[in-house]
Amino acid sequence: MKILFDIKHPAQLNLFKGLCNELRNENWDVTICYLQRGKLPNIIKKEYGGFTAIPVGSSRGTRWSILWDGNVKRTFAFLELIRKEQYNICVAASSIPLALAGKLAGIPVIQFYDDPERKRINAVNASLSTQLFFPPIVKKDRKVSVFNCLKEWSYLSPRRFQPNEQVLQQYGLAPYEYVFVREVSNRSFNYYNQPDGIISCFANDINTNTKVILSLEDKSYTNRYPAHWTILQEPIADIHSLIYYSRMVISSGDSMAREGAMLGVPSVYCGTRKMKANDLLIQAGMLEHLSGFGALSFINKTIENKFDPGKQLSTRNNLLEQWDDMTAFMKEQINRYKI
């Protein structure tokens, strides 16, 4: 059986990683296609070594490049590749180019996504794909089904992830004695309507007595942040262990804010998008959505409080009991199309 995965954003890298390894071990012929965008090609080479990895399309961050290079040209490239390699099934996390190519080629395309707010995109994907899967934040219909977790759980579940404290040594860090900050670029489609450098606007007012490590997507913004902050250089070895052992997570991107929450770390999402996937965690008291200077009071208070590792473990164990094994769920859906 031949299967194609499309990865167009760093947040999707880990979603499919465990699944791809399991399928390969079960003698599936697995191909990883990826968008040539930013650091993604280098991270693919590192995280998916040993797989057949094929660049399909590109994006230079402009609206025209996203439309033409990242969608139109990408659709034709997918169609040519599918017809040439005769894949049995394709899998993605919201990829209209792949869905259209699969529709034209007559092969099933299933997608796992968590953003029902993108109504027009989801409507197109639903019309072109065989099936769409979302967390329990949508209504089911003929083309839309539900998995009982958030997609980040596929690699953050205690069944899939165990933190490695030794990773901290190369940064001179001690467990729970530093803050993890993630600042996304607004040059991607998801964040075009978001102001750039959101956290940089109040970075100097964050408690200066605590170490801070910064995952900065656009390194041209380096001088906007306090000089004592440590800026990480991608690709980062075991970034989720760095998040797990942090005192708190502050992120202008939604994915990493959710990751922090699922790792049992007090987490603040500072971006502007309101998302139902975030609401699941907010309602459970695991995530805060506070924008701009409105986040400062909560951030500084949390930094001053002693971290509770026991609460972290109980949070993760509760999720383990309540939620699906996302990787097992995806594999079950894929196997429905096994010949």
C-alpha positions in Angstrom: 0.0 0.0 0.0 1.3 3.4 -0.9 0.4 6.5 1.1 1.2 10.2 0.6 1.2 12.7 3.5 1.2 16.5 2.9 2.9 18.7 5.4 2.8 22.5 4.7 3.3 24.0 8.2 5.7 23.2 11.1 2.7 22.6 13.3 1.8 19.5 11.2 5.3 17.9 11.4 4.6 16.1 14.7 1.0 15.3 13.9 1.9 12.7 11.4 5.4 11.6 12.6 4.4 8.7 14.9 1.8 7.6 12.4 4.3 7.5 9.5 6.7 5.5 11.5 4.1 2.9 12.5 2.8 2.6 8.9 6.3 2.1 7.6 6.9 -0.6 10.2 3.8 -2.3 8.9 5.2 -2.3 5.3 3.4 0.7 4.0 5.2 2.7 1.3 5.2 6.2 2.8 5.9 9.4 1.0 6.2 12.8 2.7 5.4 15.8 0.6 6.2 19.3 2.0 5.8 22.9 1.1 9.1 24.8 0.6 8.5 27.5 3.2 10.9 29.0 5.7 12.7 26.4 7.9 10.3 23.6 7.0 12.5 21.8 4.4 15.5 21.6 6.9 13.2 20.4 9.7 11.7 17.8 7.4 15.1 16.4 6.6 15.9 16.1 10.3 12.5 14.8 11.6 11.7 12.5 8.6 15.1 11.1 7.8 14.8 7.7 6.1 11.4 8.6 4.4 10.9 9.5 0.8 10.5 13.3 1.1 9.4 15.3 -1.9 9.1 19.2 -2.1 5.8 20.2 -3.7 5.2 23.9 -4.2 6.6 26.8 -2.3 5.7 30.0 -0.5 7.7 33.2 -0.1 5.1 34.7 2.3 3.4 37.1 -0.1 -0.3 36.7 -0.8 0.5 36.1 -4.5 3.1 33.4 -3.7 0.7 31.7 -1.3 -2.0 31.7 -4.0 0.1 30.8 -7.1 3.1 28.8 -5.8 1.5 27.4 -2.7 -1.9 26.4 -4.2 -2.3 26.6 -8.0 1.1 25.2 -9.1 1.0 22.9 -6.1 -2.2 21.3 -7.3 -0.8 20.4 -10.7 2.4 19.1 -9.1 0.4 16.8 -6.8 -1.8 15.6 -9.6 1.3 14.6 -11.7 2.9 12.9 -8.7 -0.2 10.9 -7.8 -0.7 9.7 -11.3 2.9 8.7 -11.6 3.3 6.9 -8.3 -0.2 5.5 -8.1 -0.8 6.1 -4.4 -3.7 4.3 -2.7 -4.6 7.1 -0.3 -3.5 10.7 0.6 -3.6 12.3 4.1 -3.3 15.9 5.1 -4.3 18.6 7.6 -6.3 21.0 5.5 -4.7 20.9 2.0 -7.0 22.0 -0.8 -4.3 21.4 -3.5 -4.0 17.8 -2.4 -7.7 17.3 -2.1 -8.3 18.6 -5.6 -5.6 16.5 -7.1 -6.9 13.4 -5.3 -10.4 14.2 -6.5 -9.2 14.5 -10.1 -7.1 11.3 -9.8 -9.9 9.4 -8.2 -8.2 8.3 -5.0 -9.3 8.9 -1.4 -8.0 11.9 0.5 -8.7 12.2 4.3 -7.8 15.2 6.4 -7.4 15.8 10.1 -7.9 19.4 11.1 -8.8 21.6 14.1 -9.9 24.9 12.8 -13.6 25.1 11.9 -13.4 28.9 11.8 -12.0 28.6 8.3 -15.4 28.1 6.9 -14.8 28.7 3.3 -11.6 26.6 3.2 -13.4 23.8 5.1 -16.3 23.9 2.7 -14.0 23.4 -0.2 -12.0 20.7 1.5 -15.3 18.9 2.4 -16.4 19.0 -1.2 -13.1 17.6 -2.5 -12.0 15.2 0.2 -13.3 11.8 1.1 -13.7 12.7 4.8 -12.7 15.5 7.2 -12.0 14.8 10.8 -12.2 17.5 13.6 -12.1 17.6 17.4 -15.5 17.6 19.1 -16.1 21.2 18.2 -18.1 20.7 15.1 -21.4 19.1 14.0 -21.1 15.8 12.2 -22.5 15.3 8.7 -21.9 13.1 5.7 -18.4 14.4 5.1 -17.3 15.5 8.6 -16.5 13.2 11.5 -15.1 13.7 15.0 -12.1 12.5 17.1 -12.2 13.0 20.8 -9.0 15.0 21.5 -7.0 17.8 20.0 -4.6 16.9 17.2 -1.5 17.8 19.2 -2.3 14.9 21.5 -1.0 12.6 18.7 2.5 13.3 19.9 2.0 14.8 23.4 0.1 12.0 25.0 2.1 10.2 27.8 1.8 7.1 25.5 3.8 9.0 22.9 6.0 11.5 24.8 8.2 11.2 27.8 10.2 14.4 28.7 14.0 14.2 28.7 15.5 16.5 31.4 19.0 16.2 29.9 17.9 18.4 27.0 18.0 21.4 29.5 21.8 21.1 30.0 22.8 22.6 26.7 20.9 25.7 27.6 22.0 25.9 31.2 18.5 25.5 32.4 17.0 24.0 35.5 13.5 22.4 35.6 10.7 24.9 36.1 13.1 27.8 36.5 12.5 29.5 33.1 9.8 30.7 30.8 9.2 29.4 27.3 8.1 32.1 24.8 7.0 31.5 21.2 6.6 34.4 18.7 5.1 33.6 15.3 5.5 35.5 12.1 2.4 37.1 10.5 3.7 36.2 7.0 1.9 32.9 7.0 -1.8 32.5 5.9 -3.0 31.7 9.5 -1.6 34.9 10.9 -1.9 37.5 8.1 -4.5 39.5 10.1 -2.5 39.4 13.3 -0.1 42.3 14.3 3.5 41.2 14.1 5.7 40.9 17.2 2.8 40.8 19.7 4.9 39.6 22.6 7.7 42.0 21.8 5.4 44.9 22.7 5.4 44.0 26.4 8.5 41.8 26.6 10.4 44.3 28.6 7.7 44.3 31.3 7.8 40.6 31.9 9.5 39.6 35.2 13.2 40.1 34.7 14.3 37.7 37.5 13.4 34.6 35.5 15.3 33.1 32.6 13.4 33.2 29.3 14.0 31.1 26.1 12.5 32.5 22.9 11.4 30.5 19.9 11.4 33.3 17.3 10.0 32.4 13.9 11.3 35.6 12.2 14.9 36.2 13.4 14.9 39.7 11.9 13.0 40.8 15.0 15.7 39.7 17.4 16.5 43.2 18.6 12.9 43.8 19.8 13.4 41.5 22.8 15.3 41.9 26.1 19.1 41.1 25.7 19.0 38.6 28.5 16.5 36.3 26.6 18.0 33.3 24.9 16.9 32.9 21.3 16.6 29.3 20.2 18.1 28.3 16.8 16.0 25.9 14.8 15.8 23.0 14.3 15.5 22.5 18.1 16.3 19.1 19.5 13.3 17.9 21.6 11.5 21.2 21.9 8.6 19.6 23.8 10.9 18.7 26.7 11.9 22.3 26.8 8.3 23.2 27.0 7.4 20.5 29.5 10.1 21.7 32.0 9.3 25.4 31.7 7.6 27.4 34.4 5.0 28.7 31.9 4.4 29.1 28.1 3.6 32.4 26.4 2.8 32.2 22.7 1.5 34.4 20.0 0.8 31.2 17.9 -2.2 29.0 18.8 -0.5 25.6 18.3 2.3 26.0 20.8 0.0 27.6 23.3 -2.1 24.4 23.2 1.0 22.3 23.4 2.0 23.9 26.6 -1.4 23.4 28.1 -1.5 19.7 27.1 2.0 19.3 28.7 0.5 20.5 31.9 2.3 23.9 31.9 0.4 27.2 32.7 0.0 28.6 29.2 -1.1 32.0 27.7 -2.2 32.5 24.1 -1.5 36.1 23.2 -2.7 36.0 19.6 -5.8 37.6 18.2 -7.6 34.6 16.7 -10.5 33.2 18.7 -10.6 29.4 18.2 -12.9 26.6 19.3 -9.9 24.3 19.7 -8.5 26.7 22.3 -11.9 27.0 24.0 -11.8 23.3 24.9 -8.6 24.0 27.0 -9.8 27.4 28.3 -13.0 25.9 29.6 -11.0 23.2 31.4 -8.8 25.9 33.1 -5.7 24.8 31.2 -5.2 27.8 28.9 -5.6 31.5 29.1 -6.3 33.8 26.1 -5.0 37.2 27.0 -3.8 39.7 24.4 -1.1 42.3 24.6 -0.6 44.2 27.9 -3.7 42.5 29.3 -1.6 39.3 29.7 1.1 40.9 31.9 -0.6 40.6 35.2 -1.3 36.9 34.8 2.1 36.2 33.4 4.1 37.9 36.2 1.9 36.4 38.9 2.4 32.9 37.4 6.1 33.4 37.2 6.2 34.4 40.9 4.2 31.3 42.0 6.0 28.0 42.7 5.5 25.4 39.9 3.5 22.3 40.9 4.8 19.1 39.2 2.1 17.0 40.8 -0.6 19.1 39.2 1.2 18.8 35.9 1.2 15.0 36.1 -2.5 14.8 37.2 -3.5 17.1 34.3 -1.8 14.9 31.8 -3.2 11.7 33.3 -6.7 13.1 33.2 -6.4 13.8 29.5 -5.0 10.3 28.9 -8.1 8.8 30.5 -10.6 11.1 28.7 -9.2 11.5 25.2 -8.6 9.2 22.2 -5.2 8.0 21.2 -5.0 10.3 18.1 -2.3 8.3 16.3 -4.3 5.0 16.7 -7.4 6.9 15.6 -5.8 8.1 12.4 -4.4 4.7 11.6 -7.8 3.1 12.1 -9.3 5.6 9.5 -6.5 5.0 7.0 -6.9 1.2 7.3 -10.5 1.5 6.2 -9.1 2.1 2.7 -6.6 -0.7 2.7 -6.9 -3.0 -0.2 
